[in-house]
Amino acid sequence: MRFLPFISMVLVLSGCNTLYSHLPRMESRAPCLEKFRPGFGSAIYRAGIDVTSKHLSGILIIKAMPDSSIRLVFTSENGYIFFDLSFLAGGGFKVYSINEKMNKKAVIKTLRKDFELVLMQHLREHKTYSLKGDGLVYTAFPQTKGYYYYLTDSACNRLISMQRASSSKVVVEAMMRMDQGSIPDTIGISHKNFNFDISLKKLPN
């Protein structure tokens, strides 16, 4: 019985371990990430989504609305709507419509979290910290379950990648490339634990 307090302490400490907890902490770099946040007015992308054995291709429109919400509409080339989603100004999320085969809680939750990561919806959360290692800075945004990480170079001049992770592994990795301005030219989202990938290539206005 005298070992119970020690065992409990070990379990608590081990529960605090995260994917990058071996890296030293530093002052949060969250403010410097603002310059990487996509500034969508209205952008149109050639889109491809692979879900398990299904491949969907078409056009994804990302549009900043007058009420400060962000609308995402994914259609086929002939105008069939796969999904119509919105990140609301107050932090909510709304599904206007979604294809019957995609209308599953797990798929909707995955789409929401994937685009939250890419749209950098959590940058102004106060509970954040940064870690440094291997010439990179990992800025973490803890969530109820898991973490969002934004990886930059040490000077915060370049966004290397974005990750959604559990306490032990990377679940999703996303990349953005901005050729000009604040609208990404290409976006790639790749899931590590199952086949769900999104690729976007901006079309000329």
Secondary structure, DSSP 8 states (H G I E B T S, - for coil): -TTHHHHHHHHHHHHT--TTTTS-EES--HHHHGGGS---SEEEEEEEEEETTEEEEEEEEEEE-TTS-EEEEEE-TT--EEEEEEE-TTS-EEEEEE-GGG-SHHHHHHHHHHHHHHHTTTTT-SS-EEEEETTEEEEEEE-SSSEEEEEEETTS-SEEEEEEE-SSSEEEEEEEE-SSTTS-SEEEEEESSSSEEEEEEE---
